């Protein structure tokens, strides 16, 4: 029973977070939605990092900076790879 409750709660949490990003895309122009989605994602990641830090009894600031830094690094690298692929394929 506990496993089922945990699974359902996990599913609902993931669905809610996903729906929040979908709403941003549906309600905002593309460029604005992209910036808002990054900001919203960093905000959510910071909140989860804070909770994790408190549970582990470590510095919340350190955890937030570490996780946000990795996320921003992934975003920058993804953009760079996308630009390389565009350049290699001639797509604009």
C-alpha positions, 0 to 999 in steps of 0.5 A: 500500500505504501509503495502505491501511495508513493508511486501515485504521489510521485506521478502527480508531482511530476505531472504538476511540474510538467503541466507548469512548463506546458502552461508557460509555453502555451501562454507566452510567446516562444522567446519569452516562454523559453526564458521563463521556463529556464527561470522557473526551472532554476527556481524549482531546482533551488527549492528542491536543493534547499530541501535536500540540503536541510535533510542532509544538514549541509549548507543550503547555499552551497547546494543551490549554487552547485545544482544551479551551476550544473543546470546552467552549464547543461543549458549552455552546452546544449545551446552550443551543440545545437548551434554546431549542428545547425552550422554543420547541416546548414539549417538556420 
